[in-house]
Amino acid sequence: MTTAPPLARAQFSIERTYAVAIDDAWALWTTKAGIESWWGPEGFDVTVTSLDLRPGGELVYLMTAAAPEQVAFMKGAGMPLSTECKVTYTEVSPPGRLAYKTLADFVPDVTPYEVATVVELRATADGVKLTITFDAMHDELWTERARAGHESQMRKLDALLAAQGKSVRS
């Protein structure tokens, strides 16, 4: 069994700029309706079952494969179509900074470990700059998989805002 990564490890970031008010962007990250509108990788739907937005509080959600290719993949891999997921908030500073930890307990033969995420929203002259910083995973392959999953999730947010007539710059 592989052990968890060291406490101090590499990070990677994703940035976007949206033509949206900072309070509206904050709501997308911190409300049941906002989270359910875009959270999770493409092809998956999310249902928030619990949201306690405070340091030490948790977001609990059910992630369900919805698109045919994801359903087929999950079935083929012998994985359930729905999985309960949880994040624990470590910082809640409206409307500019949100930090949370998730437990990486899904990697075969690797001891579960925590992964930190920091979301920063900064008002700009034409909207909001979003910077999300993630801990790297325990190796390069899993870090690239995590990056691909986060990029997929961000494409859902991009599409949601574009459908509302909000411009998106990556």
Summary of the structure (lengths in Angstrom):
residues: 170
radius of gyration: 16.1
end to end distance: 38.3
largest distance: 50.2
contacts: 465
relative contact order: 0.24
helix: 28%
strand: 41%
